[in-house]
Amino acid sequence: MYQFVHVESYSRATPKRASTINKKTGKASSKASGHCVKYIVDEAIREAGSVPHVENPLPPTYVYGAPLEQLEQACNDWADSVKDARGHATRKDALCLAAGIVSAPKDISPEAWQAFEKASVEWLKAKYGAALRTVIAHHDESHPHLHFYVVPELGQRFETVHQGRAAAAEVKAQGGVKGLQNQAYKEAMRQFQNEFYDAVGIEHGFTRIGPGKRRLTREEWKLEQIQAAAAAQAIEKARGITEVSKASSAEMIAEAKNTAKNIAETAIKRADLIEKEAKKRGWKAALDAFEQLPWFKRVKAVIGRAVTQRDELQEQVQTLQAERKGMTARIRELFTAGKAHRDELLEVKPKLQQAERDLARAQRDAWQVAQLRERNEALEGRVQHLEAVNESLQPVAPAGPEKPAKQRREAAAEQSMDA
């Protein structure tokens, strides 16, 4: 028995590239099957027509979390809580759901399945926390398996629930090229497999990977299965020991796990080596086969490849042209708005200049008025002073009947003339 655990990413709506039609063949692309949240939910709850590969569909068994019918709303709520890198609302075809599967061999016993199911759910809860929404079990296919569904918590980036995409995003942020991003993604997903194996697979007698990829003989595969089962039995036995100290029990468990891990590491290294050798042989074989073709077939193959590349480039050109049209329209809008602002400025500027001149003139007039007011006040003071002096210089008339004012003025005038 070997473990199978896998996780994929999905969006609320089918991505555009997944719904395109090949112009030459008229066929939909391989991803045009509607792999979005609704499609995943319909398949999980065994909606009519959504599982043609299952002969006798049965409803899922809920193991943990909320009903699957609430999953779409959970994705919508999360999408409303975050913005994309440009600060825009989250697109419908942006990733929002991490959905995975944990499978067991078809010959697993009911007791072993229950223990494996419980351990798997505990691992998922510890790994994803509140982001783990639902875990269900299906028993209507050849292998019993669990499906788990993870939605980021509100305000969190999608990468927080997918370590492969988180690793790729980190490399991208550091300026790494696409190849390095893919390498980081693969390494992180391998670590995901290792984490599950260390926490769950070892204790239930599973091997890390199966025999096919490593070209194991039947005897080698049986031996590896026996070793994995022995490690699981040793761990179970150590957990059940009460006569020895806890330290001895922990040491036995650690030793059994280390043995299983060493076997898994050896298996992975062998699989990687075989894969690399197969790629080299495949490339050389392809070159040899190409060289053995008649010249006209080689020309046809080269032309066919060139035509494919031309079609791909044409699609890219069409996409760029559409983007250019959108940018051109936007530039025109900005140009029109800028021209309107310029015309308005040209109209307002003379008025502003005239207002500035009027203000300067008013300030000068106000200054002159202030100066005149000061001079007037000074003159009034001087007049009062002169009147007081003049009054003091007038002679005192003898006492007698007071003359009328007119006679007094005439007498004063005669005296001044005589003087």
C-alpha positions as CSV (number, residue, x, y, z in Angstrom):
1,M,0.0,0.0,0.0
2,Y,1.3,3.5,-0.8
3,Q,-0.2,6.9,0.1
4,F,-2.0,9.1,-2.3
5,V,-2.6,12.7,-1.2
6,H,-3.1,15.5,-3.7
7,V,-4.4,19.1,-3.8
8,E,-5.6,21.4,-6.6
9,S,-6.7,25.0,-6.9
10,Y,-10.0,26.3,-8.3
11,S,-11.8,29.6,-9.0
12,R,-15.4,30.7,-8.8
13,A,-15.8,30.8,-12.5
14,T,-14.1,28.8,-15.3
15,P,-11.0,30.7,-16.4
16,K,-11.1,32.1,-20.0
17,R,-8.3,29.9,-21.2
18,A,-10.3,26.9,-20.0
19,S,-13.3,27.8,-22.2
20,T,-11.5,28.7,-25.4
21,I,-12.1,26.9,-28.7
22,N,-9.3,25.9,-31.0
23,K,-9.9,27.8,-34.2
24,K,-8.4,25.0,-36.4
25,T,-10.0,21.9,-34.9
26,G,-13.2,23.5,-33.5
27,K,-12.7,21.6,-30.2
28,A,-12.7,22.9,-26.7
29,S,-9.4,23.0,-24.7
30,S,-8.7,20.2,-22.3
31,K,-9.6,22.5,-19.4
32,A,-13.0,23.4,-20.7
33,S,-14.8,20.9,-18.5
34,G,-15.9,23.6,-16.0
35,H,-13.4,23.1,-13.2
36,C,-14.7,25.8,-10.9
37,V,-16.1,25.8,-7.4
38,K,-19.7,24.9,-8.5
39,Y,-18.4,22.0,-10.7
40,I,-16.4,20.6,-7.7
41,V,-19.4,20.9,-5.3
42,D,-21.7,19.2,-7.8
43,E,-19.3,16.4,-8.3
44,A,-18.8,16.0,-4.5
45,I,-22.5,15.9,-3.6
46,R,-23.1,13.6,-6.6
47,E,-25.4,16.0,-8.5
48,A,-27.2,14.2,-11.4
49,G,-25.0,14.3,-14.5
50,S,-21.9,15.5,-12.7
51,V,-20.2,12.1,-12.2
52,P,-20.4,10.1,-15.4
53,H,-17.3,8.1,-14.2
54,V,-19.2,6.6,-11.2
55,E,-21.5,3.8,-12.0
56,N,-23.7,3.9,-8.9
57,P,-23.2,7.3,-7.2
58,L,-23.8,7.5,-3.4
59,P,-24.2,10.6,-1.3
60,P,-21.0,11.7,0.5
61,T,-20.4,11.0,4.2
62,Y,-19.6,14.2,6.1
63,V,-16.6,13.7,8.3
64,Y,-15.9,17.3,9.3
65,G,-17.2,20.9,8.8
66,A,-20.1,22.6,7.1
67,P,-22.3,21.4,4.3
68,L,-20.8,21.6,0.8
69,E,-23.7,23.8,-0.3
70,Q,-22.2,26.6,1.7
71,L,-18.8,26.4,0.0
72,E,-19.6,28.8,-2.8
73,Q,-20.8,31.5,-0.4
74,A,-17.6,31.0,1.7
75,C,-15.5,31.6,-1.5
76,N,-17.6,34.7,-2.4
77,D,-17.2,36.1,1.2
78,W,-13.4,35.6,1.0
79,A,-13.1,37.2,-2.5
80,D,-15.0,40.3,-1.2
81,S,-12.5,40.6,1.6
82,V,-9.4,41.0,-0.5
83,K,-8.1,43.0,-3.4
84,D,-5.7,41.9,-6.2
85,A,-2.1,43.2,-6.5
86,R,-3.4,46.3,-8.3
87,G,-6.0,47.1,-5.6
88,H,-8.9,46.0,-7.8
89,A,-11.8,43.7,-6.7
90,T,-11.0,40.0,-6.9
91,R,-11.8,38.5,-10.3
92,K,-14.3,35.6,-10.7
93,D,-11.5,33.5,-12.3
94,A,-9.0,34.1,-9.5
95,L,-8.1,31.1,-7.3
96,C,-10.2,30.9,-4.1
97,L,-10.5,27.2,-3.2
98,A,-7.9,24.5,-2.4
99,A,-9.5,21.1,-2.8
100,G,-7.6,17.9,-2.1
101,I,-8.0,14.1,-1.9
102,V,-6.6,11.5,0.4
103,S,-7.0,8.0,-0.9
104,A,-6.5,4.5,0.6
105,P,-6.0,1.1,-1.2
106,K,-9.1,-0.7,-2.2
107,D,-8.3,-3.7,0.0
108,I,-7.9,-1.7,3.2
109,S,-10.0,-3.2,6.1
110,P,-12.9,-1.2,7.6
111,E,-11.0,-0.8,10.9
112,A,-7.8,0.3,9.2
113,W,-9.8,2.8,7.1
114,Q,-11.5,4.3,10.2
115,A,-8.1,4.8,11.9
116,F,-6.6,6.2,8.7
117,E,-9.5,8.6,8.2
118,K,-9.3,9.9,11.7
119,A,-5.6,10.5,11.5
120,S,-5.9,12.2,8.1
121,V,-8.6,14.6,9.4
122,E,-6.6,15.5,12.5
123,W,-3.6,16.3,10.3
124,L,-5.8,18.4,8.0
125,K,-7.2,20.3,11.0
126,A,-3.8,21.0,12.4
127,K,-2.4,22.1,9.0
128,Y,-5.2,24.4,7.9
129,G,-6.9,25.5,11.1
130,A,-10.1,27.6,10.5
131,A,-9.4,27.6,6.8
132,L,-10.4,23.9,6.6
133,R,-14.2,24.1,5.7
134,T,-15.3,20.6,5.0
135,V,-14.1,17.0,4.8
136,I,-16.2,14.2,3.2
137,A,-15.7,10.6,2.4
138,H,-16.8,8.7,-0.8
139,H,-17.3,5.0,-0.9
140,D,-18.8,4.6,-4.3
141,E,-15.5,4.2,-6.2
142,S,-12.8,1.6,-6.4
143,H,-10.8,3.2,-3.6
144,P,-12.2,4.7,-0.4
145,H,-11.1,8.3,-0.2
146,L,-11.5,11.7,1.5
147,H,-12.1,15.0,-0.1
148,F,-11.1,18.2,1.8
149,Y,-11.9,21.8,0.9
150,V,-9.9,24.8,2.1
151,V,-10.9,28.5,1.7
152,P,-8.5,31.2,3.0
153,E,-9.6,33.2,6.1
154,L,-11.1,36.6,5.4
155,G,-8.4,39.1,4.4
156,Q,-5.7,36.4,3.8
157,R,-4.0,35.8,0.5
158,F,-4.7,32.5,-1.3
159,E,-1.1,31.4,-1.0
160,T,-1.7,30.9,2.8
161,V,-3.6,27.7,2.0
162,H,-1.4,26.4,-0.8
163,Q,2.3,26.0,0.0
164,G,3.3,25.3,-3.6
165,R,1.9,28.5,-4.8
166,A,3.3,30.3,-1.8
167,A,6.8,29.0,-2.7
168,A,6.4,30.0,-6.3
169,A,5.1,33.5,-5.3
170,E,8.1,34.0,-3.1
171,V,10.6,33.2,-5.9
172,K,8.7,35.5,-8.2
173,A,8.8,38.3,-5.7
174,Q,12.6,37.9,-5.6
175,G,12.8,38.2,-9.4
176,G,13.1,34.5,-10.2
177,V,12.2,33.3,-13.7
178,K,9.3,31.0,-14.5
179,G,11.6,27.9,-14.4
180,L,12.7,28.7,-10.9
181,Q,9.1,29.3,-9.8
182,N,8.1,25.9,-11.1
183,Q,11.0,24.3,-9.4
184,A,10.0,25.9,-6.1
185,Y,6.4,24.8,-6.6
186,K,7.4,21.2,-7.2
187,E,9.7,21.1,-4.2
188,A,7.1,22.6,-1.9
189,M,4.5,20.1,-3.1
190,R,7.0,17.3,-2.5
191,Q,7.4,18.7,1.1
192,F,3.6,18.6,1.4
193,Q,3.7,14.9,0.5
194,N,6.5,14.3,3.0
195,E,4.6,16.1,5.8
196,F,1.6,13.8,5.3
197,Y,3.7,10.7,5.2
198,D,5.6,11.6,8.3
199,A,2.4,12.3,10.3
200,V,0.0,9.8,8.9
201,G,1.4,7.4,6.2
202,I,4.2,5.9,8.3
203,E,1.9,4.9,11.2
204,H,-0.6,3.2,8.9
205,G,2.0,1.0,7.0
206,F,2.0,3.0,3.8
207,T,5.0,3.5,1.5
208,R,5.8,7.0,0.2
209,I,5.4,6.2,-3.5
210,G,4.3,3.2,-5.5
211,P,6.4,0.7,-7.5
212,G,5.5,1.7,-11.1
213,K,7.6,4.9,-11.3
214,R,10.7,3.2,-9.9
215,R,10.3,0.0,-12.0
216,L,10.5,-2.2,-9.0
217,T,10.2,-5.9,-9.4
218,R,7.4,-7.7,-7.6
219,E,9.8,-9.0,-5.0
220,E,11.3,-5.5,-4.3
221,W,7.8,-4.1,-4.0
222,K,6.7,-6.8,-1.6
223,L,9.8,-6.3,0.5
224,E,9.2,-2.6,0.7
225,Q,5.6,-3.2,1.8
226,I,6.7,-5.6,4.5
227,Q,9.2,-3.0,5.8
228,A,6.5,-0.3,5.9
229,A,4.0,-2.6,7.7
230,A,6.8,-3.6,10.2
231,A,7.4,0.1,10.9
232,A,3.7,0.7,11.5
233,Q,3.5,-2.4,13.8
234,A,6.6,-1.2,15.7
235,I,5.0,2.2,16.3
236,E,1.7,0.7,17.4
237,K,3.5,-1.7,19.7
238,A,5.6,1.1,21.2
239,R,2.5,3.2,21.9
240,G,0.8,0.2,23.7
241,I,3.8,-0.6,26.0
242,T,3.1,0.4,29.6
243,E,5.8,-1.7,31.3
244,V,8.7,0.3,30.0
245,S,9.4,4.0,30.5
246,K,7.9,6.7,28.2
247,A,11.4,7.5,27.0
248,S,12.0,4.0,25.8
249,S,8.6,4.0,24.0
250,A,9.4,7.3,22.3
251,E,12.8,6.0,21.3
252,M,11.2,2.9,19.7
253,I,8.7,5.1,17.8
254,A,11.4,7.4,16.6
255,E,13.5,4.5,15.4
256,A,10.6,3.0,13.5
257,K,9.8,6.3,11.9
258,N,13.4,7.0,10.9
259,T,13.6,3.6,9.3
260,A,10.5,4.3,7.3
261,K,11.7,7.8,6.3
262,N,15.0,6.3,5.1
263,I,13.2,3.9,2.9
264,A,11.0,6.7,1.6
265,E,14.0,8.9,0.8
266,T,15.7,6.1,-1.0
267,A,12.5,5.5,-3.0
268,I,12.2,9.2,-4.0
269,K,15.9,9.4,-5.0
270,R,15.5,6.3,-7.2
271,A,12.4,7.7,-8.8
272,D,14.1,11.0,-9.5
273,L,17.1,9.3,-11.1
274,I,14.9,7.1,-13.2
275,E,12.8,10.1,-14.4
276,K,15.9,12.0,-15.4
277,E,17.4,9.0,-17.3
278,A,14.0,8.5,-19.0
279,K,13.9,12.1,-20.1
280,K,17.5,11.9,-21.5
281,R,16.7,8.6,-23.3
282,G,13.4,10.0,-24.6
283,W,15.1,13.1,-26.0
284,K,17.8,11.1,-27.7
285,A,15.4,8.5,-29.0
286,A,13.2,11.3,-30.4
287,L,16.2,12.9,-32.2
288,D,17.2,9.5,-33.6
289,A,13.7,8.8,-34.8
290,F,13.5,12.2,-36.4
291,E,16.8,11.7,-38.2
292,Q,15.6,8.4,-39.6
293,L,12.5,10.0,-41.2
294,P,12.5,10.7,-44.9
295,W,13.5,14.3,-45.7
296,F,10.0,15.3,-46.8
297,K,8.5,14.0,-43.5
298,R,11.1,15.9,-41.5
299,V,10.3,19.0,-43.5
300,K,6.6,18.4,-42.8
301,A,7.3,18.0,-39.1
302,V,9.3,21.2,-39.0
303,I,6.6,23.1,-40.9
304,G,3.9,21.7,-38.6
305,R,5.8,22.9,-35.6
306,A,6.3,26.3,-37.2
307,V,2.5,26.5,-38.0
308,T,1.7,25.7,-34.4
309,Q,4.1,28.3,-33.2
310,R,2.6,30.8,-35.7
311,D,-0.9,30.0,-34.4
312,E,0.2,30.6,-30.8
313,L,1.9,33.8,-31.8
314,Q,-1.2,35.0,-33.6
315,E,-3.3,34.3,-30.5
316,Q,-0.8,36.3,-28.4
317,V,-0.9,39.1,-31.0
318,Q,-4.7,39.2,-30.9
319,T,-4.6,39.4,-27.1
320,L,-2.1,42.2,-27.2
321,Q,-4.1,44.0,-29.9
322,A,-7.2,43.8,-27.7
323,E,-5.2,45.2,-24.7
324,R,-3.8,47.9,-27.0
325,K,-7.3,48.9,-28.1
326,G,-8.4,49.2,-24.4
327,M,-5.3,51.3,-23.6
328,T,-5.9,53.5,-26.7
329,A,-9.4,54.2,-25.6
330,R,-8.3,55.0,-22.1
331,I,-5.6,57.3,-23.4
332,R,-8.2,59.1,-25.6
333,E,-10.4,59.6,-22.6
334,L,-7.6,61.1,-20.6
335,F,-6.6,63.3,-23.6
336,T,-10.1,64.6,-23.9
337,A,-10.3,65.3,-20.2
338,G,-6.9,67.0,-20.3
339,K,-7.9,69.2,-23.2
340,A,-11.1,70.2,-21.4
341,H,-9.1,71.2,-18.4
342,R,-6.7,73.1,-20.5
343,D,-9.5,75.1,-22.2
344,E,-11.0,75.9,-18.9
345,L,-7.6,77.1,-17.6
346,L,-7.2,79.3,-20.7
347,E,-10.6,80.9,-20.0
348,V,-10.0,81.4,-16.3
349,K,-6.5,82.7,-16.5
350,P,-7.3,86.2,-18.0
351,K,-10.0,86.6,-15.4
352,L,-7.6,85.7,-12.7
353,Q,-5.0,88.1,-14.0
354,Q,-7.6,91.0,-14.2
355,A,-8.7,90.2,-10.6
356,E,-5.1,90.4,-9.5
357,R,-4.7,93.8,-11.2
358,D,-7.9,95.1,-9.6
359,L,-6.8,93.9,-6.2
360,A,-3.4,95.7,-6.6
361,R,-5.3,98.9,-7.6
362,A,-7.6,98.6,-4.7
363,Q,-4.7,98.2,-2.4
364,R,-3.1,101.3,-3.8
365,D,-6.3,103.3,-3.4
366,A,-6.7,102.1,0.2
367,W,-3.2,103.2,1.0
368,Q,-3.8,106.7,-0.5
369,V,-7.1,107.0,1.4
370,A,-5.2,106.1,4.6
371,Q,-2.6,108.8,3.8
372,L,-5.2,111.4,3.2
373,R,-7.0,110.5,6.3
374,E,-3.8,111.0,8.4
375,R,-3.2,114.4,6.7
376,N,-6.7,115.5,7.3
377,E,-6.5,114.6,10.9
378,A,-3.2,116.5,11.2
379,L,-4.8,119.6,9.6
380,E,-7.8,119.5,11.8
381,G,-5.5,119.4,14.8
382,R,-3.5,122.4,13.5
383,V,-6.7,124.4,12.8
384,Q,-7.9,123.8,16.3
385,H,-4.6,124.9,17.6
386,L,-4.6,128.2,15.6
387,E,-8.2,128.9,16.7
388,A,-7.1,128.5,20.3
389,V,-4.1,130.8,19.7
390,N,-6.2,133.4,18.0
391,E,-8.8,133.4,20.7
392,S,-6.1,133.9,23.3
393,L,-4.7,137.0,21.5
394,Q,-8.0,138.9,21.4
395,P,-8.2,142.1,23.9
396,V,-10.5,141.9,26.8
397,A,-13.4,144.5,26.3
398,P,-14.6,146.7,29.3
399,A,-17.5,145.5,31.2
400,G,-20.8,146.8,30.0
401,P,-23.8,145.8,28.2
402,E,-22.9,143.0,25.9
403,K,-23.1,143.9,22.3
404,P,-24.7,141.8,19.8
405,A,-22.4,139.3,18.0
406,K,-22.5,141.3,14.8
407,Q,-21.4,144.4,16.4
408,R,-18.6,142.6,18.2
409,R,-17.3,141.1,14.9
410,E,-17.4,144.5,13.2
411,A,-15.5,146.1,16.1
412,A,-12.9,143.4,16.0
413,A,-12.4,143.9,12.3
414,E,-11.9,147.7,12.7
415,Q,-9.3,147.1,15.4
416,S,-7.4,144.7,13.2
417,M,-7.4,147.2,10.4
418,D,-6.1,149.9,12.6
419,A,-3.4,147.8,13.9
